[in-house]
Amino acid sequence: MIIGTIQAFNEEGQIGQAVNSLFEAGVHKVFVLDGAWRNPDGTWFGGAGHKSSDRTVDEAREAGARVDCVPENFSGGDGAKRDLLVQYAGAALGDHLLLLDADELLVGRVSGPAAPSEHGCIVLHNRENDLPGVRTPWLDKAVRESVPLLRWFRFYPTLRCRAPGQYTVEGKLLRPYLTQQLQDELAKRGDDTALRAAYTALRDVEDQLPNEYLSAYPIVPGVEIVHRSEPRAARIQAKVRYYGVQP
């Protein structure tokens, strides 16, 4: 079974489209986790309460999603909410989770048997960066038009999220990019001249390489994620505040 998952907070007008895009792509069930996470100072993200104050929940349910909300005593940040998303999704051993953000759409069809049996990446198509300084460049370099993101998971009871983009199974960090795996190998081997040269060469050209040369995990065929730019000034300000950067 493929379960699409979305974390949302005050996403009226977007969440229904995101849920529909998952069903249209062939996902069997969709789970939406509503609610804010905590800012570093303890306040709720967005400056209000812990539940959406608009029609996010109704809109998600009308589109066919199962919806739950973060507990009122929840004290974690963005990564901790994603961890709850994974735990609350209702997945069983062997199911697959497809993670989508509320400001994204899944385009295409998930190719059943052709999809990776373990973890994998899905290509994200970016539009113009609507949050410069908040949305980071690809691997600290150029902002690519499309990037493979770790969004496809074979469910295990020990699957956890440490932070956005950082997932573990049995405590071991999943490293989806070839540069990351080369970096890990360098840390084990120490001063390996040939390996360091390969790592440096890849970093120098990775912004020019196609996605299949960047991902150490298989790329899910048949689907892509399209990011929709954030049009709401208040939402942008909330994200800037949370991530501690200046616009």
Sequence and secondary structure as in RCSB ss.txt:
>XXXX:A:sequence
MIIGTIQAFNEEGQIGQAVNSLFEAGVHKVFVLDGAWRNPDGTWFGGAGHKSSDRTVDEAREAGARVDCVPENFS
GGDGAKRDLLVQYAGAALGDHLLLLDADELLVGRVSGPAAPSEHGCIVLHNRENDLPGVRTPWLDKAVRESVPLL
RWFRFYPTLRCRAPGQYTVEGKLLRPYLTQQLQDELAKRGDDTALRAAYTALRDVEDQLPNEYLSAYPIVPGVEI
VHRSEPRAARIQAKVRYYGVQP
>XXXX:A:secstr
 EEEEEEESS TTTHHHHHHHHHHTT SEEEEEE   B TTS BTTSS SS SSSHHHHHHHTT EEEE  TT  
  HHHHHHHHHHHT   TT EEEEEETTEEEEE   GGGS SS EEEEEE  S SSBTTB  GGGS   SEEEEE
EEEE  TT EEEETTEEEETTEE   BHHHHHHHHHHHH S HHHHHHHHHHHHHGGGS GGGTBSS EEEEEEE
EE     HHHHHHHHHHHT   
